[in-house]
Amino acid sequence: MAFGSLCGTLIPSDWDRRLMYAFAGLLNACAALVLIVANRPSIYLAGTALYLITNGFGWAWFTALTAEVVGLEVRDASTLFTILNSAGSIPLIYMIWLDGAGYRHFGVHGLLWTDAVASLLVCAIVFLVFVVRGLGLRRVPRPGIFPAKPT
């Protein structure tokens, strides 16, 4: 996961964080699909590593998105960041429940299919919202090293 978080920094910081977070979910779903078709321990090991890397990538972009939403210039940035971060953890609770239901009914493959389908569904919803609402890609301006001096 740490490696995946570091890989998240390879993506230019001015890319649209909303879509990058959704893309991280898409990558994670692909990793779960690799685990589903794993028929040898070496493939399962590679799939597990890929799953953890994409999970770390998702956490890195969730943090970047949260920081963008909160902004760093507000007075209560740390409090707002913590509240939004906590609210962002709510999906973990219901995904644990859904994954457990998939496992209970269909075993390990059910757990992985539930995880993959849920990630793909959320990613599809995000992209659909972008198309329906006509949201364009946005580039986050990079702050300069030295702020402009007032004249």
TAQUI-V92995 format. One line per field, one symbol per residue. ss: DSSP state (h for helix, s for strand, l for the rest). burial: 1 if it has 9 or more other ideal C-beta (glycine too) atoms within 8 Angstrom, else 0. A space follows every 50 residues. Layout:
# TAQUI-V92995
ss->???
burial->???
This chain:
# TAQUI-V92995
ss->lhhhhhhhllllllllhhhhhhhhhhhhhhhhhhhhhlllhhhhhhhhhh hhhhhhhhhhhhhhhhhhhhllllllhhhhhhhhhhhhlhhhhhhhhhhh hhhhhhhhhhhhhhhhhhhhhhhhhhhhhhhhllllllllllllllllll l
burial->10011111000000111111111111111111111101000011011101 11111111111111111101000000100110011001000000100111 11100000011111111111011001101100000000010000000000 0
